[in-house]
Amino acid sequence: MAKQTKNTYRDNPLLKRVGVQINYTQEQLDEYIKCAEDPIYFAKYIKIITLDHGVTPFDMYDFQRDMIKTFHENRFVIMKCPRQVGKTTTTVAYLLWALIFKDSQSIAVLANRGETARGILGKLQLAYENLPLWMQQGVVEWNKGRVELENGSVIVASSTSSSAARSGSFNIVFLDEFAFVPGNIATEFFTSVYPVITAGTKTKIIIVSTPNGMNLFYKIWTDAINKNNNYVPFEVHWSMVPGRDEDWKEETIKNTSERQFRQEFETEFLGSTNTLISGIKLQQMAWSPPIANHDMLKIYEYPFKGNDGDKKDHLYAITVDVSEGRNLDCQAFSIFDISTTPYKQVATYNSSSISPILFPTVIVNAAKLYNDAYILVEINNNPQVADIIHQDLEYENLWKVFTGNKKPQQLSAGFGRGVQMGVKMSTAVKRVGCSNLKTLIEGDKLLIPDFDTISQLTTFVANKTSFAAEDGANDDLTMTLVLFGWAATQKYFKEIVNHDIRKQIQLENMNQIDEELVPEPIIDNGLQHSFEVIDGDLWEAADGSEIYSKFIRDAMRNL
């Protein structure tokens, strides 16, 4: 076994071990103080690896100095930038400064993949190894996923997940390529981990990414631009990098594509290709924050209830996508105002934890809030939800679907043979629903304010002969739109949204109820009655003259 060098960590001559005393020269002491006070000045000691020159000093551009200044002076920063602009190296320089010159710092480097996060930590370790020993802290632990120094500071690398930072609080969390973290994971991360991170008053969150559609990164960025959150937005344009001019742009487009250049270098928030809704329309769709949030029901517009003779209650419909309730997909529904066109999504519900047993109560409570809204339930995975709404909760405005005689499914309000309590998402139903949904949204006949719904539309793409969510994405809220798109093509739906015909339907339903009632009994009033049997039915014989006389008396009385 080789003898360990006295002042080095595990025979690595580039690392200082714990407890080594340094006799500083005056020049070294002055430099140490300058670096401790100014992270931008410290960055002059950072070394990087380049393809052309190998290990070389990090010569920062002006925008990279501005990056470090922004990180240092703000708690919450979100950065939108093109690829290959040195964003990772610049961030590493700042994180390394905090690790060395601040005691007991806890730093997390999180990326869309664990391998990417460990690669960032590897760049930090390379930069640390190339620092002079008199500037280093002694090394306590040093591996691919974790570095701990003798001043008590620790940095760890991991993939972004809901449990990535749950084990403890952090002073700095760096989220790299956050736009490429799957939507469900990104949402779970902020839901479960964000309160832990922000427990302190000086903790920092740094989010850096190239855009990748309209997801949580897009939402945080636009909220920052509109000053709806506390994040400071920082944007880098490809032209800020020396040597990148119009000739470089033209060459890059030739070697890639116009669309790829727009997303990766112009940093536009383009959605996926082959989406059901056109990319241009998706970029034009404006989302808005909910005005209220009650137990995961996000409300964008309260129900309109008429209070005088000139105004009528608005008419609402709820379409429900049912999952298996196993924390995979979500139970979801959307509420639409269908009183007039354009139709409007006025509320949404989306949960991966609620059970199918409790879900019907949530649906019915929302329906009652919105003027006894009509409900259409998808019954492929679990017809139990629709059955509970109909049988146990006895909710009347549940849309039924007629199927039989090899005819396509049809929206209905009736009962009888061939009528089911909801719609099965067959190939035909999905094809019609997707087609009409595209027509409604692109024709501005259906307005969607919910960000999560719009985000899902950006990843709802062509899949062989149909449409489905991309890998790692969800389409639960999108499927509520597809259900609505199908329902809006149905004859019964069109009759309901017509106020005059709706009254007629209500009268017809009342007549149907009257016909189903037990006939009134014949009461003996002491007068003589005669009866006869006709076709098996018992009839009371009436005196024609008495009927005629009564008619004359009633007519004369009304004159």
HELIX and SHEET records of a PDB file:
HELIX    1   1 GLN A   26  GLU A   37  1                                  12    
HELIX    2   2 PRO A   39  PHE A   42  1                                   4    
HELIX    3   3 ALA A   43  TYR A   45  5                                   3    
HELIX    4   4 ASP A   62  GLU A   73  1                                  12    
HELIX    5   5 LYS A   87  PHE A  101  1                                  15    
HELIX    6   6 GLY A  114  GLU A  129  1                                  16    
HELIX    7   7 LEU A  133  MET A  135  5                                   3    
HELIX    8   8 PHE A  178  PHE A  180  5                                   3    
HELIX    9   9 GLY A  183  SER A  192  1                                  10    
HELIX   10  10 TYR A  194  ILE A  197  1                                   4    
HELIX   11  11 LEU A  216  ILE A  225  1                                  10    
HELIX   12  12 TRP A  238  MET A  240  5                                   3    
HELIX   13  13 GLU A  246  ASN A  255  1                                  10    
HELIX   14  14 GLU A  258  GLU A  264  1                                   7    
HELIX   15  15 GLY A  279  GLN A  284  1                                   6    
HELIX   16  16 PHE A  359  LEU A  369  1                                  11    
HELIX   17  17 GLN A  384  ASP A  387  1                                   4    
HELIX   18  18 ILE A  388  ASP A  392  3                                   5    
HELIX   19  19 THR A  427  GLU A  442  1                                  16    
HELIX   20  20 PHE A  451  LEU A  457  1                                   7    
HELIX   21  21 ASP A  476  ALA A  487  1                                  12    
HELIX   22  22 LYS A  491  VAL A  497  1                                   7    
HELIX   23  23 HIS A  499  GLU A  516  1                                  18    
HELIX   24  24 GLY A  544  ARG A  557  1                                  14    
SHEET    1   A 2 THR A   8  TYR A   9  0                                        
SHEET    2   A 2 ASN A  12  LYS A  16 -1                                        
SHEET    1   B 2 LYS A  47  THR A  50  0                                        
SHEET    2   B 2 GLY A  54  PRO A  57 -1                                        
SHEET    1   C 8 VAL A 139  TRP A 142  0                                        
SHEET    2   C 8 ARG A 146  LEU A 149 -1                                        
SHEET    3   C 8 VAL A 154  SER A 159 -1                                        
SHEET    4   C 8 SER A 106  ALA A 111  1                                        
SHEET    5   C 8 ILE A 172  ASP A 176  1                                        
SHEET    6   C 8 LYS A 204  SER A 209  1                                        
SHEET    7   C 8 PHE A  76  LYS A  80  1                                        
SHEET    8   C 8 VAL A 232  GLU A 235  1                                        
SHEET    1   D 6 ALA A 292  HIS A 294  0                                        
SHEET    2   D 6 LEU A 297  ILE A 299 -1                                        
SHEET    3   D 6 TYR A 343  SER A 351 -1                                        
SHEET    4   D 6 GLN A 331  ASP A 337 -1                                        
SHEET    5   D 6 TYR A 316  ASP A 321 -1                                        
SHEET    6   D 6 TYR A 374  VAL A 377  1                                        
SHEET    1   E 4 ALA A 292  HIS A 294  0                                        
SHEET    2   E 4 LEU A 297  ILE A 299 -1                                        
SHEET    3   E 4 TYR A 343  SER A 351 -1                                        
SHEET    4   E 4 LEU A 446  LEU A 447  1                                        
SHEET    1   F 3 LYS A 407  SER A 412  0                                        
SHEET    2   F 3 LYS A 400  GLY A 404 -1                                        
SHEET    3   F 3 VAL A 419  GLN A 420 -1                                        
SHEET    1   G 2 PHE A 460  ASN A 463  0                                        
SHEET    2   G 2 SER A 466  ALA A 469 -1                                        
SHEET    1   H 2 SER A 530  ILE A 534  0                                        
SHEET    2   H 2 ASP A 537  ALA A 541 -1                                        
END                                                                             
